[in-house]
Amino acid sequence: MEDLAVRIVRLEPMRVASFHGFGTEPEHAAIQMLAGWAGTRGYLRDRRQHRIFGFNNPNPSHGSPNYGYELWMVVGPEVESTDEVPVREFAGGLYAVARCQGVASITSTWQGLVGWLAAGPYGQAGHQWLEEHLNDAFPAPDAGLILDLYAPIAEPR
């Protein structure tokens, strides 16, 4: 992916509500939980204030069709943590970011971003890898899904 457009972004600390799915299609389970909870509160109407990020948790493992996917929605201090919807504090960090469109392009865009990171001046950092869901309509259809992929980076070497 020589033409991969990568930009450097610093995510500020965020307070997030967490939704976790596990199985062969955990993204869909997590999306249904988030959409049901956030939709009843009107949070899906203001996607700038209530950004949505996701990541594998746990990652797929060899020999098992099951893995996890966690979604975070940025929330304000008025949202209380519950057993069903835990609220977490995310410290933020520095990221290399690339955009992809459609589910079919996620793996190749991640591979391009990892290659960019390996060849560039930034080291890999330990904070969370993320996928920001950018579509106004949530959930987006697979072919129309637009994500910004966030690879955690350290200051240039």
Beta strands, then each sheet from edge to edge (+ up, - down):
strand 1: 7-11
strand 2: 14-23
strand 3: 52-56
strand 4: 67-74
strand 5: 87-90
strand 6: 93-101
strand 7: 122-124
strand 8: 130-133
strand 9: 146-156
sheet 1: 1+ 6- 9+ 7-
sheet 2: 1+ 6- 9+ 8- 3+ 4- 2+ 5-
end
